[in-house]
Amino acid sequence: MFESECLDAFSYSAKLKKLMITFVDGSVYEFQDVPREIVAALVISASVGRYFNNEIRDQYAYTKIS
């Protein structure tokens, strides 16, 4: 469990290397080719929002799901 002002939830498929992130505004994005180590660091980060912005947002291709 985590608290964030911008992220509501996330899930990860290690097999597909896809990270699904739901933001607090309800939008959902799927990030492709995200290594397991990046997701593991996201899970334990002191600030998931900051980690997302610094390490994921502009680093991986994504698709807006909704």
CHARMM-style PDB file with segment names, atoms N, HN, CA, C and O in Angstrom:
ATOM      1  N   MET     1       0.834  -1.182   0.000  1.00  0.00      PROA
ATOM      2  CA  MET     1       0.000   0.000   0.000  1.00  0.00      PROA
ATOM      3  C   MET     1       0.877   1.244   0.000  1.00  0.00      PROA
ATOM      4  O   MET     1       1.964   1.245   0.577  1.00  0.00      PROA
ATOM      5  N   PHE     2       0.405   2.292  -0.642  1.00  0.00      PROA
ATOM      6  HN  PHE     2      -0.478   2.291  -1.111  1.00  0.00      PROA
ATOM      7  CA  PHE     2       1.174   3.523  -0.721  1.00  0.00      PROA
ATOM      8  C   PHE     2       0.234   4.723  -0.742  1.00  0.00      PROA
ATOM      9  O   PHE     2      -0.956   4.596  -1.031  1.00  0.00      PROA
ATOM     10  N   GLU     3       0.787   5.880  -0.431  1.00  0.00      PROA
ATOM     11  HN  GLU     3       1.754   5.984  -0.196  1.00  0.00      PROA
ATOM     12  CA  GLU     3       0.041   7.119  -0.527  1.00  0.00      PROA
ATOM     13  C   GLU     3       0.710   7.994  -1.570  1.00  0.00      PROA
ATOM     14  O   GLU     3       1.936   8.103  -1.612  1.00  0.00      PROA
ATOM     15  N   SER     4      -0.102   8.613  -2.409  1.00  0.00      PROA
ATOM     16  HN  SER     4      -1.097   8.525  -2.375  1.00  0.00      PROA
ATOM     17  CA  SER     4       0.428   9.482  -3.450  1.00  0.00      PROA
ATOM     18  C   SER     4      -0.629  10.504  -3.830  1.00  0.00      PROA
ATOM     19  O   SER     4      -1.825  10.214  -3.813  1.00  0.00      PROA
ATOM     20  N   GLU     5      -0.178  11.694  -4.170  1.00  0.00      PROA
ATOM     21  HN  GLU     5       0.794  11.930  -4.184  1.00  0.00      PROA
ATOM     22  CA  GLU     5      -1.101  12.726  -4.628  1.00  0.00      PROA
ATOM     23  C   GLU     5      -1.460  12.556  -6.099  1.00  0.00      PROA
ATOM     24  O   GLU     5      -2.461  13.110  -6.555  1.00  0.00      PROA
ATOM     25  N   CYS     6      -0.659  11.796  -6.852  1.00  0.00      PROA
ATOM     26  HN  CYS     6       0.154  11.346  -6.482  1.00  0.00      PROA
ATOM     27  CA  CYS     6      -0.940  11.665  -8.285  1.00  0.00      PROA
ATOM     28  C   CYS     6      -1.264  10.239  -8.730  1.00  0.00      PROA
ATOM     29  O   CYS     6      -2.040  10.056  -9.668  1.00  0.00      PROA
ATOM     30  N   LEU     7      -0.690   9.226  -8.080  1.00  0.00      PROA
ATOM     31  HN  LEU     7      -0.060   9.375  -7.319  1.00  0.00      PROA
ATOM     32  CA  LEU     7      -0.954   7.843  -8.457  1.00  0.00      PROA
ATOM     33  C   LEU     7      -1.958   7.218  -7.508  1.00  0.00      PROA
ATOM     34  O   LEU     7      -1.874   7.390  -6.292  1.00  0.00      PROA
ATOM     35  N   ASP     8      -2.910   6.488  -8.079  1.00  0.00      PROA
ATOM     36  HN  ASP     8      -2.978   6.348  -9.067  1.00  0.00      PROA
ATOM     37  CA  ASP     8      -3.924   5.815  -7.276  1.00  0.00      PROA
ATOM     38  C   ASP     8      -3.587   4.333  -7.085  1.00  0.00      PROA
ATOM     39  O   ASP     8      -3.728   3.787  -5.991  1.00  0.00      PROA
ATOM     40  N   ALA     9      -3.137   3.692  -8.175  1.00  0.00      PROA
ATOM     41  HN  ALA     9      -3.022   4.135  -9.064  1.00  0.00      PROA
ATOM     42  CA  ALA     9      -2.834   2.260  -8.116  1.00  0.00      PROA
ATOM     43  C   ALA     9      -1.926   1.891  -9.280  1.00  0.00      PROA
ATOM     44  O   ALA     9      -1.831   2.615 -10.271  1.00  0.00      PROA
ATOM     45  N   PHE    10      -1.264   0.751  -9.138  1.00  0.00      PROA
ATOM     46  HN  PHE    10      -1.341   0.163  -8.333  1.00  0.00      PROA
ATOM     47  CA  PHE    10      -0.500   0.227 -10.263  1.00  0.00      PROA
ATOM     48  C   PHE    10      -0.432  -1.286 -10.170  1.00  0.00      PROA
ATOM     49  O   PHE    10      -0.557  -1.870  -9.094  1.00  0.00      PROA
ATOM     50  N   SER    11      -0.229  -1.908 -11.331  1.00  0.00      PROA
ATOM     51  HN  SER    11      -0.127  -1.433 -12.205  1.00  0.00      PROA
ATOM     52  CA  SER    11      -0.046  -3.350 -11.398  1.00  0.00      PROA
ATOM     53  C   SER    11       1.011  -3.629 -12.459  1.00  0.00      PROA
ATOM     54  O   SER    11       1.265  -2.798 -13.331  1.00  0.00      PROA
ATOM     55  N   TYR    12       1.617  -4.797 -12.374  1.00  0.00      PROA
ATOM     56  HN  TYR    12       1.410  -5.472 -11.666  1.00  0.00      PROA
ATOM     57  CA  TYR    12       2.729  -5.119 -13.264  1.00  0.00      PROA
ATOM     58  C   TYR    12       2.653  -6.556 -13.721  1.00  0.00      PROA
ATOM     59  O   TYR    12       2.385  -7.460 -12.930  1.00  0.00      PROA
ATOM     60  N   SER    13       2.890  -6.762 -15.008  1.00  0.00      PROA
ATOM     61  HN  SER    13       3.108  -6.028 -15.651  1.00  0.00      PROA
ATOM     62  CA  SER    13       3.015  -8.100 -15.561  1.00  0.00      PROA
ATOM     63  C   SER    13       4.483  -8.324 -15.874  1.00  0.00      PROA
ATOM     64  O   SER    13       5.011  -7.755 -16.830  1.00  0.00      PROA
ATOM     65  N   ALA    14       5.148  -9.152 -15.071  1.00  0.00      PROA
ATOM     66  HN  ALA    14       4.719  -9.614 -14.294  1.00  0.00      PROA
ATOM     67  CA  ALA    14       6.565  -9.436 -15.294  1.00  0.00      PROA
ATOM     68  C   ALA    14       6.780 -10.156 -16.623  1.00  0.00      PROA
ATOM     69  O   ALA    14       7.771  -9.915 -17.311  1.00  0.00      PROA
ATOM     70  N   LYS    15       5.860 -11.029 -16.975  1.00  0.00      PROA
ATOM     71  HN  LYS    15       5.054 -11.225 -16.415  1.00  0.00      PROA
ATOM     72  CA  LYS    15       5.973 -11.784 -18.223  1.00  0.00      PROA
ATOM     73  C   LYS    15       5.947 -10.855 -19.432  1.00  0.00      PROA
ATOM     74  O   LYS    15       6.726 -11.031 -20.369  1.00  0.00      PROA
ATOM     75  N   LEU    16       5.056  -9.870 -19.415  1.00  0.00      PROA
ATOM     76  HN  LEU    16       4.422  -9.727 -18.654  1.00  0.00      PROA
ATOM     77  CA  LEU    16       4.916  -8.937 -20.534  1.00  0.00      PROA
ATOM     78  C   LEU    16       5.728  -7.658 -20.354  1.00  0.00      PROA
ATOM     79  O   LEU    16       5.855  -6.861 -21.283  1.00  0.00      PROA
ATOM     80  N   LYS    17       6.283  -7.465 -19.143  1.00  0.00      PROA
ATOM     81  HN  LYS    17       6.180  -8.113 -18.388  1.00  0.00      PROA
ATOM     82  CA  LYS    17       7.028  -6.256 -18.788  1.00  0.00      PROA
ATOM     83  C   LYS    17       6.179  -4.997 -18.997  1.00  0.00      PROA
ATOM     84  O   LYS    17       6.662  -3.981 -19.496  1.00  0.00      PROA
ATOM     85  N   LYS    18       4.897  -5.091 -18.601  1.00  0.00      PROA
ATOM     86  HN  LYS    18       4.504  -5.916 -18.196  1.00  0.00      PROA
ATOM     87  CA  LYS    18       3.971  -3.969 -18.738  1.00  0.00      PROA
ATOM     88  C   LYS    18       3.535  -3.483 -17.361  1.00  0.00      PROA
ATOM     89  O   LYS    18       3.125  -4.263 -16.501  1.00  0.00      PROA
ATOM     90  N   LEU    19       3.637  -2.181 -17.185  1.00  0.00      PROA
ATOM     91  HN  LEU    19       3.970  -1.548 -17.883  1.00  0.00      PROA
ATOM     92  CA  LEU    19       3.249  -1.536 -15.939  1.00  0.00      PROA
ATOM     93  C   LEU    19       1.989  -0.717 -16.199  1.00  0.00      PROA
ATOM     94  O   LEU    19       2.003   0.192 -17.028  1.00  0.00      PROA
ATOM     95  N   MET    20       0.918  -1.025 -15.508  1.00  0.00      PROA
ATOM     96  HN  MET    20       0.906  -1.764 -14.834  1.00  0.00      PROA
ATOM     97  CA  MET    20      -0.349  -0.314 -15.641  1.00  0.00      PROA
ATOM     98  C   MET    20      -0.484   0.618 -14.449  1.00  0.00      PROA
ATOM     99  O   MET    20      -0.430   0.186 -13.298  1.00  0.00      PROA
ATOM    100  N   ILE    21      -0.658   1.904 -14.738  1.00  0.00      PROA
ATOM    101  HN  ILE    21      -0.702   2.255 -15.673  1.00  0.00      PROA
ATOM    102  CA  ILE    21      -0.779   2.889 -13.669  1.00  0.00      PROA
ATOM    103  C   ILE    21      -2.108   3.602 -13.788  1.00  0.00      PROA
ATOM    104  O   ILE    21      -2.483   4.067 -14.865  1.00  0.00      PROA
ATOM    105  N   THR    22      -2.822   3.686 -12.669  1.00  0.00      PROA
ATOM    106  HN  THR    22      -2.517   3.308 -11.794  1.00  0.00      PROA
ATOM    107  CA  THR    22      -4.059   4.452 -12.573  1.00  0.00      PROA
ATOM    108  C   THR    22      -3.755   5.701 -11.753  1.00  0.00      PROA
ATOM    109  O   THR    22      -3.244   5.619 -10.637  1.00  0.00      PROA
ATOM    110  N   PHE    23      -4.075   6.846 -12.321  1.00  0.00      PROA
ATOM    111  HN  PHE    23      -4.491   6.913 -13.228  1.00  0.00      PROA
ATOM    112  CA  PHE    23      -3.835   8.111 -11.645  1.00  0.00      PROA
ATOM    113  C   PHE    23      -5.076   8.522 -10.860  1.00  0.00      PROA
ATOM    114  O   PHE    23      -6.165   7.997 -11.093  1.00  0.00      PROA
ATOM    115  N   VAL    24      -4.911   9.453  -9.938  1.00  0.00      PROA
ATOM    116  HN  VAL    24      -4.026   9.879  -9.749  1.00  0.00      PROA
ATOM    117  CA  VAL    24      -6.025   9.847  -9.084  1.00  0.00      PROA
ATOM    118  C   VAL    24      -7.170  10.469  -9.877  1.00  0.00      PROA
ATOM    119  O   VAL    24      -8.308  10.469  -9.408  1.00  0.00      PROA
ATOM    120  N   ASP    25      -6.896  10.994 -11.058  1.00  0.00      PROA
ATOM    121  HN  ASP    25      -5.972  10.994 -11.439  1.00  0.00      PROA
ATOM    122  CA  ASP    25      -7.974  11.561 -11.887  1.00  0.00      PROA
ATOM    123  C   ASP    25      -8.744  10.486 -12.654  1.00  0.00      PROA
ATOM    124  O   ASP    25      -9.672  10.799 -13.399  1.00  0.00      PROA
ATOM    125  N   GLY    26      -8.357   9.213 -12.471  1.00  0.00      PROA
ATOM    126  HN  GLY    26      -7.603   8.959 -11.865  1.00  0.00      PROA
ATOM    127  CA  GLY    26      -9.042   8.102 -13.117  1.00  0.00      PROA
ATOM    128  C   GLY    26      -8.420   7.647 -14.422  1.00  0.00      PROA
ATOM    129  O   GLY    26      -8.802   6.604 -14.950  1.00  0.00      PROA
ATOM    130  N   SER    27      -7.473   8.399 -14.954  1.00  0.00      PROA
ATOM    131  HN  SER    27      -7.163   9.247 -14.525  1.00  0.00      PROA
ATOM    132  CA  SER    27      -6.836   7.994 -16.211  1.00  0.00      PROA
ATOM    133  C   SER    27      -5.922   6.792 -15.953  1.00  0.00      PROA
ATOM    134  O   SER    27      -5.333   6.646 -14.882  1.00  0.00      PROA
ATOM    135  N   VAL    28      -5.829   5.943 -16.973  1.00  0.00      PROA
ATOM    136  HN  VAL    28      -6.307   6.061 -17.843  1.00  0.00      PROA
ATOM    137  CA  VAL    28      -5.037   4.723 -16.871  1.00  0.00      PROA
ATOM    138  C   VAL    28      -4.066   4.676 -18.051  1.00  0.00      PROA
ATOM    139  O   VAL    28      -4.451   4.879 -19.202  1.00  0.00      PROA
ATOM    140  N   TYR    29      -2.806   4.404 -17.736  1.00  0.00      PROA
ATOM    141  HN  TYR    29      -2.494   4.239 -16.800  1.00  0.00      PROA
ATOM    142  CA  TYR    29      -1.763   4.307 -18.753  1.00  0.00      PROA
ATOM    143  C   TYR    29      -1.041   2.982 -18.599  1.00  0.00      PROA
ATOM    144  O   TYR    29      -0.860   2.475 -17.492  1.00  0.00      PROA
ATOM    145  N   GLU    30      -0.629   2.428 -19.743  1.00  0.00      PROA
ATOM    146  HN  GLU    30      -0.776   2.839 -20.642  1.00  0.00      PROA
ATOM    147  CA  GLU    30       0.149   1.198 -19.749  1.00  0.00      PROA
ATOM    148  C   GLU    30       1.530   1.517 -20.310  1.00  0.00      PROA
ATOM    149  O   GLU    30       1.660   2.008 -21.432  1.00  0.00      PROA
ATOM    150  N   PHE    31       2.551   1.233 -19.521  1.00  0.00      PROA
ATOM    151  HN  PHE    31       2.445   0.834 -18.610  1.00  0.00      PROA
ATOM    152  CA  PHE    31       3.937   1.484 -19.910  1.00  0.00      PROA
ATOM    153  C   PHE    31       4.561   0.157 -20.338  1.00  0.00      PROA
ATOM    154  O   PHE    31       4.430  -0.854 -19.647  1.00  0.00      PROA
ATOM    155  N   GLN    32       5.246   0.173 -21.491  1.00  0.00      PROA
ATOM    156  HN  GLN    32       5.353   0.994 -22.052  1.00  0.00      PROA
ATOM    157  CA  GLN    32       5.807  -1.041 -22.070  1.00  0.00      PROA
ATOM    158  C   GLN    32       7.293  -1.183 -21.755  1.00  0.00      PROA
ATOM    159  O   GLN    32       8.006  -0.201 -21.551  1.00  0.00      PROA
ATOM    160  N   ASP    33       7.735  -2.444 -21.721  1.00  0.00      PROA
ATOM    161  HN  ASP    33       7.156  -3.242 -21.887  1.00  0.00      PROA
ATOM    162  CA  ASP    33       9.147  -2.815 -21.550  1.00  0.00      PROA
ATOM    163  C   ASP    33       9.771  -2.250 -20.278  1.00  0.00      PROA
ATOM    164  O   ASP    33      10.926  -1.824 -20.282  1.00  0.00      PROA
ATOM    165  N   VAL    34       9.016  -2.248 -19.208  1.00  0.00      PROA
ATOM    166  HN  VAL    34       8.077  -2.594 -19.204  1.00  0.00      PROA
ATOM    167  CA  VAL    34       9.516  -1.762 -17.924  1.00  0.00      PROA
ATOM    168  C   VAL    34      10.170  -2.933 -17.185  1.00  0.00      PROA
ATOM    169  O   VAL    34       9.512  -3.934 -16.901  1.00  0.00      PROA
ATOM    170  N   PRO    35      11.456  -2.809 -16.875  1.00  0.00      PROA
ATOM    171  CA  PRO    35      12.138  -3.901 -16.163  1.00  0.00      PROA
ATOM    172  C   PRO    35      11.574  -4.122 -14.758  1.00  0.00      PROA
ATOM    173  O   PRO    35      11.095  -3.193 -14.108  1.00  0.00      PROA
ATOM    174  N   ARG    36      11.641  -5.339 -14.324  1.00  0.00      PROA
ATOM    175  HN  ARG    36      12.030  -6.093 -14.853  1.00  0.00      PROA
ATOM    176  CA  ARG    36      11.169  -5.721 -12.992  1.00  0.00      PROA
ATOM    177  C   ARG    36      11.856  -4.891 -11.904  1.00  0.00      PROA
ATOM    178  O   ARG    36      11.225  -4.533 -10.910  1.00  0.00      PROA
ATOM    179  N   GLU    37      13.144  -4.584 -12.087  1.00  0.00      PROA
ATOM    180  HN  GLU    37      13.656  -4.874 -12.894  1.00  0.00      PROA
ATOM    181  CA  GLU    37      13.899  -3.821 -11.086  1.00  0.00      PROA
ATOM    182  C   GLU    37      13.330  -2.413 -10.896  1.00  0.00      PROA
ATOM    183  O   GLU    37      13.339  -1.882  -9.786  1.00  0.00      PROA
ATOM    184  N   ILE    38      12.843  -1.820 -11.965  1.00  0.00      PROA
ATOM    185  HN  ILE    38      12.836  -2.252 -12.867  1.00  0.00      PROA
ATOM    186  CA  ILE    38      12.251  -0.477 -11.891  1.00  0.00      PROA
ATOM    187  C   ILE    38      10.968  -0.527 -11.076  1.00  0.00      PROA
ATOM    188  O   ILE    38      10.723   0.346 -10.243  1.00  0.00      PROA
ATOM    189  N   VAL    39      10.157  -1.537 -11.312  1.00  0.00      PROA
ATOM    190  HN  VAL    39      10.356  -2.245 -11.989  1.00  0.00      PROA
ATOM    191  CA  VAL    39       8.894  -1.681 -10.570  1.00  0.00      PROA
ATOM    192  C   VAL    39       9.182  -1.994  -9.105  1.00  0.00      PROA
ATOM    193  O   VAL    39       8.501  -1.476  -8.219  1.00  0.00      PROA
ATOM    194  N   ALA    40      10.168  -2.824  -8.841  1.00  0.00      PROA
ATOM    195  HN  ALA    40      10.720  -3.244  -9.561  1.00  0.00      PROA
ATOM    196  CA  ALA    40      10.532  -3.139  -7.461  1.00  0.00      PROA
ATOM    197  C   ALA    40      10.967  -1.877  -6.720  1.00  0.00      PROA
ATOM    198  O   ALA    40      10.620  -1.692  -5.554  1.00  0.00      PROA
ATOM    199  N   ALA    41      11.718  -1.018  -7.385  1.00  0.00      PROA
ATOM    200  HN  ALA    41      12.000  -1.169  -8.333  1.00  0.00      PROA
ATOM    201  CA  ALA    41      12.148   0.237  -6.772  1.00  0.00      PROA
ATOM    202  C   ALA    41      10.965   1.178  -6.570  1.00  0.00      PROA
ATOM    203  O   ALA    41      10.925   1.917  -5.587  1.00  0.00      PROA
ATOM    204  N   LEU    42      10.010   1.158  -7.485  1.00  0.00      PROA
ATOM    205  HN  LEU    42      10.043   0.558  -8.284  1.00  0.00      PROA
ATOM    206  CA  LEU    42       8.794   1.968  -7.327  1.00  0.00      PROA
ATOM    207  C   LEU    42       8.042   1.554  -6.069  1.00  0.00      PROA
ATOM    208  O   LEU    42       7.588   2.402  -5.300  1.00  0.00      PROA
ATOM    209  N   VAL    43       7.916   0.267  -5.869  1.00  0.00      PROA
ATOM    210  HN  VAL    43       8.285  -0.421  -6.494  1.00  0.00      PROA
ATOM    211  CA  VAL    43       7.166  -0.273  -4.726  1.00  0.00      PROA
ATOM    212  C   VAL    43       7.764   0.183  -3.395  1.00  0.00      PROA
ATOM    213  O   VAL    43       7.021   0.466  -2.455  1.00  0.00      PROA
ATOM    214  N   ILE    44       9.068   0.258  -3.302  1.00  0.00      PROA
ATOM    215  HN  ILE    44       9.671   0.028  -4.066  1.00  0.00      PROA
ATOM    216  CA  ILE    44       9.704   0.592  -2.024  1.00  0.00      PROA
ATOM    217  C   ILE    44      10.121   2.060  -1.909  1.00  0.00      PROA
ATOM    218  O   ILE    44      10.680   2.466  -0.890  1.00  0.00      PROA
ATOM    219  N   SER    45       9.854   2.852  -2.941  1.00  0.00      PROA
ATOM    220  HN  SER    45       9.399   2.522  -3.769  1.00  0.00      PROA
ATOM    221  CA  SER    45      10.291   4.250  -2.905  1.00  0.00      PROA
ATOM    222  C   SER    45       9.542   5.037  -1.840  1.00  0.00      PROA
ATOM    223  O   SER    45       8.389   4.745  -1.520  1.00  0.00      PROA
ATOM    224  N   ALA    46      10.222   6.040  -1.299  1.00  0.00      PROA
ATOM    225  HN  ALA    46      11.158   6.277  -1.559  1.00  0.00      PROA
ATOM    226  CA  ALA    46       9.614   6.905  -0.281  1.00  0.00      PROA
ATOM    227  C   ALA    46       8.488   7.735  -0.879  1.00  0.00      PROA
ATOM    228  O   ALA    46       7.527   8.074  -0.189  1.00  0.00      PROA
ATOM    229  N   SER    47       8.607   8.066  -2.172  1.00  0.00      PROA
ATOM    230  HN  SER    47       9.388   7.790  -2.733  1.00  0.00      PROA
ATOM    231  CA  SER    47       7.575   8.836  -2.868  1.00  0.00      PROA
ATOM    232  C   SER    47       7.349   8.200  -4.242  1.00  0.00      PROA
ATOM    233  O   SER    47       8.153   8.383  -5.156  1.00  0.00      PROA
ATOM    234  N   VAL    48       6.250   7.453  -4.379  1.00  0.00      PROA
ATOM    235  HN  VAL    48       5.597   7.304  -3.636  1.00  0.00      PROA
ATOM    236  CA  VAL    48       5.983   6.791  -5.662  1.00  0.00      PROA
ATOM    237  C   VAL    48       5.749   7.806  -6.769  1.00  0.00      PROA
ATOM    238  O   VAL    48       6.124   7.561  -7.916  1.00  0.00      PROA
ATOM    239  N   GLY    49       5.140   8.936  -6.450  1.00  0.00      PROA
ATOM    240  HN  GLY    49       4.836   9.135  -5.519  1.00  0.00      PROA
ATOM    241  CA  GLY    49       4.921   9.973  -7.460  1.00  0.00      PROA
ATOM    242  C   GLY    49       6.219  10.538  -7.980  1.00  0.00      PROA
ATOM    243  O   GLY    49       6.393  10.693  -9.189  1.00  0.00      PROA
ATOM    244  N   ARG    50       7.125  10.845  -7.088  1.00  0.00      PROA
ATOM    245  HN  ARG    50       6.983  10.719  -6.106  1.00  0.00      PROA
ATOM    246  CA  ARG    50       8.435  11.380  -7.489  1.00  0.00      PROA
ATOM    247  C   ARG    50       9.214  10.335  -8.273  1.00  0.00      PROA
ATOM    248  O   ARG    50       9.822  10.652  -9.295  1.00  0.00      PROA
ATOM    249  N   TYR    51       9.199   9.084  -7.800  1.00  0.00      PROA
ATOM    250  HN  TYR    51       8.705   8.827  -6.970  1.00  0.00      PROA
ATOM    251  CA  TYR    51       9.915   8.017  -8.502  1.00  0.00      PROA
ATOM    252  C   TYR    51       9.340   7.843  -9.908  1.00  0.00      PROA
ATOM    253  O   TYR    51      10.087   7.729 -10.880  1.00  0.00      PROA
ATOM    254  N   PHE    52       8.011   7.825 -10.010  1.00  0.00      PROA
ATOM    255  HN  PHE    52       7.404   7.917  -9.221  1.00  0.00      PROA
ATOM    256  CA  PHE    52       7.375   7.708 -11.316  1.00  0.00      PROA
ATOM    257  C   PHE    52       7.833   8.836 -12.235  1.00  0.00      PROA
ATOM    258  O   PHE    52       8.229   8.589 -13.374  1.00  0.00      PROA
ATOM    259  N   ASN    53       7.780  10.060 -11.747  1.00  0.00      PROA
ATOM    260  HN  ASN    53       7.458  10.260 -10.822  1.00  0.00      PROA
ATOM    261  CA  ASN    53       8.161  11.210 -12.578  1.00  0.00      PROA
ATOM    262  C   ASN    53       9.617  11.159 -13.009  1.00  0.00      PROA
ATOM    263  O   ASN    53       9.938  11.522 -14.141  1.00  0.00      PROA
ATOM    264  N   ASN    54      10.496  10.717 -12.131  1.00  0.00      PROA
ATOM    265  HN  ASN    54      10.235  10.423 -11.212  1.00  0.00      PROA
ATOM    266  CA  ASN    54      11.930  10.703 -12.431  1.00  0.00      PROA
ATOM    267  C   ASN    54      12.402   9.489 -13.216  1.00  0.00      PROA
ATOM    268  O   ASN    54      13.324   9.595 -14.025  1.00  0.00      PROA
ATOM    269  N   GLU    55      11.783   8.343 -12.988  1.00  0.00      PROA
ATOM    270  HN  GLU    55      11.034   8.257 -12.330  1.00  0.00      PROA
ATOM    271  CA  GLU    55      12.330   7.095 -13.525  1.00  0.00      PROA
ATOM    272  C   GLU    55      11.462   6.380 -14.560  1.00  0.00      PROA
ATOM    273  O   GLU    55      11.946   5.488 -15.256  1.00  0.00      PROA
ATOM    274  N   ILE    56      10.192   6.758 -14.669  1.00  0.00      PROA
ATOM    275  HN  ILE    56       9.799   7.482 -14.103  1.00  0.00      PROA
ATOM    276  CA  ILE    56       9.291   6.013 -15.558  1.00  0.00      PROA
ATOM    277  C   ILE    56       8.643   6.896 -16.613  1.00  0.00      PROA
ATOM    278  O   ILE    56       8.672   6.567 -17.799  1.00  0.00      PROA
ATOM    279  N   ARG    57       8.063   8.004 -16.200  1.00  0.00      PROA
ATOM    280  HN  ARG    57       8.039   8.272 -15.237  1.00  0.00      PROA
ATOM    281  CA  ARG    57       7.214   8.823 -17.066  1.00  0.00      PROA
ATOM    282  C   ARG    57       7.810   9.090 -18.451  1.00  0.00      PROA
ATOM    283  O   ARG    57       7.158   8.813 -19.458  1.00  0.00      PROA
ATOM    284  N   ASP    58       9.004   9.611 -18.521  1.00  0.00      PROA
ATOM    285  HN  ASP    58       9.534   9.837 -17.703  1.00  0.00      PROA
ATOM    286  CA  ASP    58       9.599   9.958 -19.817  1.00  0.00      PROA
ATOM    287  C   ASP    58      10.608   8.935 -20.309  1.00  0.00      PROA
ATOM    288  O   ASP    58      11.336   9.192 -21.268  1.00  0.00      PROA
ATOM    289  N   GLN    59      10.659   7.776 -19.661  1.00  0.00      PROA
ATOM    290  HN  GLN    59      10.068   7.567 -18.881  1.00  0.00      PROA
ATOM    291  CA  GLN    59      11.664   6.771 -20.002  1.00  0.00      PROA
ATOM    292  C   GLN    59      11.117   5.591 -20.808  1.00  0.00      PROA
ATOM    293  O   GLN    59      11.873   4.901 -21.492  1.00  0.00      PROA
ATOM    294  N   TYR    60       9.808   5.361 -20.729  1.00  0.00      PROA
ATOM    295  HN  TYR    60       9.194   5.922 -20.174  1.00  0.00      PROA
ATOM    296  CA  TYR    60       9.223   4.180 -21.365  1.00  0.00      PROA
ATOM    297  C   TYR    60       8.043   4.568 -22.233  1.00  0.00      PROA
ATOM    298  O   TYR    60       7.293   5.490 -21.913  1.00  0.00      PROA
ATOM    299  N   ALA    61       7.889   3.851 -23.336  1.00  0.00      PROA
ATOM    300  HN  ALA    61       8.498   3.102 -23.597  1.00  0.00      PROA
ATOM    301  CA  ALA    61       6.736   4.071 -24.214  1.00  0.00      PROA
ATOM    302  C   ALA    61       5.468   3.714 -23.464  1.00  0.00      PROA
ATOM    303  O   ALA    61       5.461   2.812 -22.626  1.00  0.00      PROA
ATOM    304  N   TYR    62       4.404   4.422 -23.768  1.00  0.00      PROA
ATOM    305  HN  TYR    62       4.409   5.154 -24.449  1.00  0.00      PROA
ATOM    306  CA  TYR    62       3.138   4.176 -23.062  1.00  0.00      PROA
ATOM    307  C   TYR    62       1.957   4.337 -23.994  1.00  0.00      PROA
ATOM    308  O   TYR    62       2.052   4.925 -25.071  1.00  0.00      PROA
ATOM    309  N   THR    63       0.846   3.797 -23.545  1.00  0.00      PROA
ATOM    310  HN  THR    63       0.768   3.319 -22.670  1.00  0.00      PROA
ATOM    311  CA  THR    63      -0.437   3.930 -24.233  1.00  0.00      PROA
ATOM    312  C   THR    63      -1.462   4.353 -23.204  1.00  0.00      PROA
ATOM    313  O   THR    63      -1.511   3.797 -22.107  1.00  0.00      PROA
ATOM    314  N   LYS    64      -2.285   5.335 -23.550  1.00  0.00      PROA
ATOM    315  HN  LYS    64      -2.245   5.787 -24.442  1.00  0.00      PROA
ATOM    316  CA  LYS    64      -3.365   5.731 -22.657  1.00  0.00      PROA
ATOM    317  C   LYS    64      -4.505   4.743 -22.863  1.00  0.00      PROA
ATOM    318  O   LYS    64      -4.991   4.569 -23.981  1.00  0.00      PROA
ATOM    319  N   ILE    65      -4.928   4.097 -21.783  1.00  0.00      PROA
ATOM    320  HN  ILE    65      -4.533   4.238 -20.875  1.00  0.00      PROA
ATOM    321  CA  ILE    65      -5.992   3.097 -21.839  1.00  0.00      PROA
ATOM    322  C   ILE    65      -7.353   3.748 -21.629  1.00  0.00      PROA
ATOM    323  O   ILE    65      -8.312   3.431 -22.333  1.00  0.00      PROA
ATOM    324  N   SER    66      -7.438   4.660 -20.656  1.00  0.00      PROA
ATOM    325  HN  SER    66      -6.659   4.917 -20.084  1.00  0.00      PROA
ATOM    326  CA  SER    66      -8.695   5.377 -20.426  1.00  0.00      PROA
ATOM    327  C   SER    66      -8.423   6.666 -19.683  1.00  0.00      PROA
ATOM    328  OT1 SER    66      -9.352   7.418 -19.391  1.00  0.00      PROA
TER     329      SER     66
END
